[in-house]
Amino acid sequence: MNRLQLATLFSWAGDGGLQGRKRLQKVVFFLQAAGCPLDCRFTLHHFGPYSRDVADACDEIVAAGLVDETGGSATGGMQYAYTLKPVTRELLRQTPDPQMQRFQALGTELITTDVWQLELGSTVLFFHEQTGNWGEALARACEFKKVPADVIPSRNALTLGQRVCEQAGN
């Protein structure tokens, strides 16, 4: 994942910015699963798929002064938020990433999706990538997250994973 890709993703969040590191991780995981060429390696973490590549890219773009990061332990807040600086927004207007453009609708939707649905849905999709079976993936994800598989939020998470997978043609 490069700076242009990450800045593009942050731009889809609009003026309110992208809320939370967990949300960022899950949005990138889903976009990559949908075929977006982000080239991040993910492992299973307590909160679902996690990528050090995403965390490092985020730290780098903040350190470069292209994005404002608010929240977190330094300010006493619990959740980080990321907003593009005006200069970065202008650079994106001048140099759009054509590979990212076709994923904008999905990215924008994911950015506004409930974070629990992203967490559980990405975990379902993670297990589906291992097993190739949606029923088994849902069961394993729900066991891992300690939630019942037969409730609406779990079914919605499964549907989200399936929809993203279909977009990639898998």
C-alpha positions in Angstrom: 0.0 0.0 0.0 1.5 3.3 -1.0 0.8 6.9 0.1 -1.4 7.7 -2.9 -3.6 4.7 -2.3 -4.0 5.5 1.4 -4.7 9.2 0.8 -7.2 8.2 -1.8 -9.0 6.0 0.7 -9.0 8.8 3.3 -10.4 11.2 0.7 -13.5 8.9 0.3 -14.3 9.6 4.0 -14.9 13.2 3.1 -14.4 16.2 5.5 -15.3 14.1 8.6 -12.4 11.8 8.0 -12.0 8.1 8.6 -12.9 7.1 12.1 -10.7 4.5 13.8 -7.7 2.3 13.1 -9.9 -0.8 13.3 -12.2 0.6 10.6 -9.1 1.4 8.4 -7.8 -2.2 8.8 -11.1 -3.7 7.8 -11.8 -1.4 4.9 -8.4 -2.2 3.4 -8.9 -5.9 4.0 -12.3 -5.8 2.2 -11.0 -3.6 -0.7 -8.1 -5.9 -1.2 -10.4 -9.0 -1.2 -12.5 -7.2 -3.8 -9.5 -7.0 -6.1 -8.0 -3.6 -5.2 -4.2 -3.9 -5.7 -3.1 -2.8 -2.2 -0.6 -5.6 -1.6 -1.0 -5.9 2.2 -0.4 -9.0 4.2 -3.0 -9.8 6.8 -3.0 -12.1 9.8 -5.8 -13.0 12.2 -5.9 -10.8 15.3 -8.3 -10.5 18.2 -10.3 -7.9 16.2 -10.2 -9.8 12.9 -7.8 -9.4 10.0 -4.9 -7.1 10.8 -2.0 -5.9 8.6 1.2 -4.4 9.9 1.6 -3.0 6.3 -1.6 -0.9 6.8 -0.4 0.3 10.2 3.0 1.3 8.9 1.6 3.1 5.8 -0.8 5.0 8.1 2.0 6.0 10.4 4.2 7.0 7.4 1.5 9.3 5.8 0.9 11.0 9.2 4.6 11.5 9.8 5.0 12.9 6.3 2.4 15.6 7.2 -0.1 14.6 4.5 -2.9 13.5 7.0 -4.0 14.8 10.3 -4.4 12.1 13.0 -6.5 13.0 16.1 -7.5 11.0 19.1 -5.6 8.1 20.7 -3.9 7.8 24.0 -1.8 11.0 23.6 -5.0 13.2 23.6 -7.0 10.9 26.0 -9.4 9.9 23.3 -10.1 6.3 22.6 -10.4 6.3 18.8 -8.1 7.8 16.2 -9.5 9.8 13.3 -7.8 10.6 10.0 -8.5 13.6 7.8 -6.6 14.8 4.7 -4.8 18.1 4.9 -6.0 20.6 2.2 -2.7 20.3 0.3 -3.1 16.5 0.1 -6.6 16.9 -1.1 -5.4 19.2 -3.9 -2.6 16.8 -4.8 -5.1 14.0 -5.2 -7.2 16.2 -7.5 -4.2 16.7 -9.7 -2.9 13.1 -9.5 -5.8 10.6 -9.1 -5.0 6.9 -8.8 -6.9 5.3 -11.7 -6.6 1.8 -10.1 -8.3 3.0 -7.0 -11.2 4.8 -8.8 -13.2 1.7 -9.6 -13.3 0.8 -5.9 -14.6 4.2 -4.7 -18.2 3.1 -4.3 -17.3 0.1 -2.3 -14.8 2.0 -0.2 -17.2 4.8 0.6 -19.8 2.2 1.6 -17.4 0.4 3.8 -16.2 3.6 5.5 -19.7 4.2 6.7 -20.5 0.6 7.6 -20.9 -0.3 11.3 -17.5 -1.2 12.7 -18.8 -4.4 14.3 -20.2 -5.6 11.0 -16.8 -4.8 9.4 -15.0 -6.7 12.2 -17.2 -9.8 12.0 -17.6 -9.7 8.2 -13.8 -9.4 7.6 -13.3 -12.3 10.0 -15.8 -14.4 8.1 -14.1 -13.5 4.8 -10.7 -14.3 6.3 -11.9 -17.8 7.2 -13.6 -18.2 3.8 -10.2 -17.5 2.1 -8.8 -20.4 4.1 -11.7 -22.9 3.7 -13.5 -21.9 0.5 -16.8 -22.7 2.3 -19.1 -19.9 3.5 -20.9 -22.1 6.1 -17.7 -23.2 7.7 -16.2 -19.7 7.5 -19.3 -18.2 9.3 -19.1 -21.0 12.0 -15.4 -20.5 12.6 -15.6 -16.7 12.6 -18.5 -16.8 15.1 -16.7 -19.3 17.3 -13.5 -17.1 17.2 -15.5 -13.9 18.0 -17.7 -15.8 20.6 -21.0 -14.8 19.0 -23.9 -16.9 17.7 -24.0 -17.6 14.0 -27.8 -17.7 13.7 -28.4 -14.0 14.6 -29.0 -11.1 12.2 -25.7 -9.3 12.8 -23.8 -12.6 12.0 -25.9 -13.1 8.9 -25.3 -9.5 7.8 -21.6 -10.0 8.2 -21.7 -13.1 6.1 -23.6 -11.3 3.4 -21.1 -8.5 3.4 -18.2 -10.9 3.0 -20.0 -12.7 0.2 -20.8 -9.5 -1.6 -17.2 -8.3 -1.5 -16.1 -11.7 -2.7 -18.5 -11.6 -5.6 -17.2 -8.2 -6.6 -13.8 -9.7 -7.0 -15.3 -12.5 -9.1 -14.4 -15.2 -6.5 
